[in-house]
Amino acid sequence: MNKSIAVIPGDGIGPEVMVQAERVLQAVATNFAHKFELTQGVAGGAAFEQFGSHMPEETLALCRRSDAILFGSVGGPVSEQHLDKWKNCEANSILSLRKTFSFYANYRPVVLSPDLAEMCPLRPDIIKNGIDILFIRELLGDAYFGAKETTTEKGQRVARDTSQYTEDQIKQVVQRYRHGHAQRLALDSIRALSGQLETEPDWQSDTFLGHICTPRSFWRSPYRQYALHLQHIEEPLPRRADISNLAHSLPCE
């Protein structure tokens, strides 16, 4: 396999971590007969110093030419956030990248290594069979990209962020389109996990404060409606779990 990868170290610990990430990629390439062409780009404060922009067109062009993007971190010291170099750095960098390339889903796996079991806060009888959790996060909706307003009302400042989702934004987290053929991104992940776990995994289609926040409770209906239309899924639909309740139910020592 030959692939081109845009490497964007960013700021802070980003460059240091990226050095090790590149070592891992080179080890993978060597051991599995792959070839990775790595090309450096800039973002965040590092990009602002060079181009006057946190996500310059030069970096976006590099990303467009590449098969994948390896991104570090961006942002500067809290005490310097008022400086142009760091003001809105994260939003201008990360959110711009997400919006430009429609990066709508984020995978966050949680796996317990046997070598680290002693450091886990959960009781041994709970983790004896390991931990295998996959969080799938939507990236293009909610308050990140909603309307923002700061105004003055009755003599005091008022700030508002609009939290908004569309049905399509919710569905595309469950369904991935590639070459015109629908592939079930989230459901395929759950299906794979179900073959490894003794019990059927819970699907978190609710979100924190879903019982009082309309955009969050709105997630329930489109997900269930879409999932019911996947007639070729033989396994029963996963159960819905409220993550706030799940967090309180984890038994610790």
N, C-alpha and C positions, 0 to 999 in steps of 0.2 A: 504494500500500500504506500503510495506517494501522496503526501498532503502538505499544503502550505499553511502555516499558522502565523497569525499576527500576534506578536508578543508585546503587551502593553504593561510595563511594570508599575507606572504611576508614581505615587509619592510614599513617604514614610517607610514602612516596613515592606512595601511592595517590591522594590528592586531586590532586596535581600531574599525574600521568599521566591521571587521569580528565578533567581539563580539556581535554587534547588529544584524548582519545578522543571526547568530546562534539563537538569541532570536526569530527572525521572523520565522525561520524554526521550532523551538520548538512550537511556537504558532500555526502554521499551522498544525503540527502533532497532537497537543492536540485537536484542534477544528474540525479536519476532520478525526480523527482516523487513522492517518498515523504513521509510525515508521521510523525514520531516524537514521541511524548509522553514526555518524560523526567521522572521523579519521583525525588527524592533520598531515600535511606534511610541508616541507620547500622549499622555492625557493628564488631566488635573493641573496641579500647580506647575509641574514640569513642562506641560504643554503651554501654559499661560506665559511662562518666561520666554519661550521660543517663538510662539505664534500670537500671543495676546488672546488666546481662546482656550477654554478647558477641554474642548473636544474639537480640534481643528479639522478642516476638510481633508487635510493630508492624511490624518489618522483614519478617518472614515473611508477614504479611498483605499488605503491599505487593507482595511477590514473587508471591503467589498471584493478585493482581489483574492482574499484568502479563503481557505476551506473552513477555518475555525479561528476563534479569538481566545487568547489566553490573557486574562485580565487580572492585574494585581490589586492595588487599592489606591484611592485618591483622598485628598484632604490634608489640611495642615493643623497647626496648633490652635487650640480653642482661643487663646489670647490674641490670635492674629486673624480671626474670621472676618474682621471689618476691612481687611486689606483686599484690594481687587484680585490679588493672586488667589485668595482662598474663598472669597465671598461666593456663595452658591456653587462651590466647586463640585460637590458630590452630585447635586441635581443636574448641573450642566454637563457632567461627564457621564455618569452611569445612566441617568434617565434618557439622555440624548442617544446613547448607544442602544438602549432598549427600544426606544421609539423608532429609530432609523431602521433597525433590523427586525422589528416586531418580535422581540424576545419576550414572549408572553408567559412562559412557564419556568419556574425555578425548582430544581430537584434538591432536596436536602436530606440525604440518607443519614440514619443514626444506626450504627452497628457497633456492638461491643466486642472488642478483641479479647480473647481469653487471657492474654498477657496483662490486660488492664482491669480484669474483673475485680481485683482487690480494691481498686479506687472507686468503684461504682457505689453510689449511696443506697442503692436498692438491696434488699435482703438477698442472700445467696440462693434461697429457694425460688426466688422470683426470676433470677437471671441465669439459673442453671442451664437453660436451653438457649441462652443467648438473647440478644436484643436485635430486632430488625424492623426499623420504622422508616417510612419514607414520607416526608412532607413535600407536598407539591403546592407551590405558591404562585398565584396569579400576579403578573408584574405590570400590566398596562392600564389597569383600572384604579378605582378607589381615589383617595385624596391626592395621590402622587400627580395625577394628570387632570384632576378636577379643577374647576374655576376657583381662583383665590382672590380674596378681597380684604383690604385693610381700610377702614373708614372711621369716621367720627360720628357718634350718635349720642345725643343728650349730653354733650360735653366730655365724653370719654371715648378712647380708641376701642374699636371692635375689629377682631380678625375672624375671617371665615374661610374654611376649606370645604369644597363640595365633594362629598364621597359619592361616586357614581359608578355603576356597572351596567353593561348591556348584556342581553342574552348571549350574543355571539362571543363576548369576552369570556363568559363562563364556559360555554360549550367548547371553545378551542383549547381550554386547559384539559378537557377530557378527550378531545379529538384533535389529532394532528393531521394536517393535509400535506401530502407530498406527491408530486407528479399527478395530481388530480385524484388520488386514491386516499380515502380516509383511513387513518391509522389511529387507534385508540391509545393516546399517550398515557393518560392516567390509569385507565382500566387495564391496559396491558401490563403496567407496572404492578398493579394489585394482583393480577392473574399470575404473574411470575412469582410474587411473594407467597401466594397461597400454596404453591407447590413446595415451599421450604418451611412453612410454619405448620405446627400441629393443629392450630385453630384458624378459622377464617378471619382474615384481617379486617379491621374496622376501617371504613372509608369516612374521612372527615370532610363532609360537605357543608358543615356549619362553621361558623367562625365566632370569635369572642364577641360577646354582647349581641349575638344574633337575635335574642328575644326582644331587644328594644331598638336595634338599629336596622332600619328598613333595607339599606343596600346589602347588609350581611345576611339577613333572613331571606332576601331575594335569591340567594345562591341555591336554596333548597329545591325550588320548583324546576328551574331549567335543567339542573343536573339530573334529577329523577326522571323528567320527561325525556331527555335525550337518552339516558341509559336504558330506559324501557324499550326504545326503538332499536337497540342493538340485538336483534333477534338471534343472531348467530352466536351470541355469548351463551354457552351452555351452563356455566356456573351460575348459581343464584347471585343476585345483586348484593354487593357488600352492604353491611349495616352502616348506618350513619352514627357517628359518635360526636358528642359535644366535647371539644378539647378542654374546655374549662373544667368539666366534670372529670374527664380523664386525668387531668393533672392532679386533682385532689385525691384520686383513687389509687395512686401509685404508693404502695406500702414501703416505707423506709425504716431503717433501724432506729 
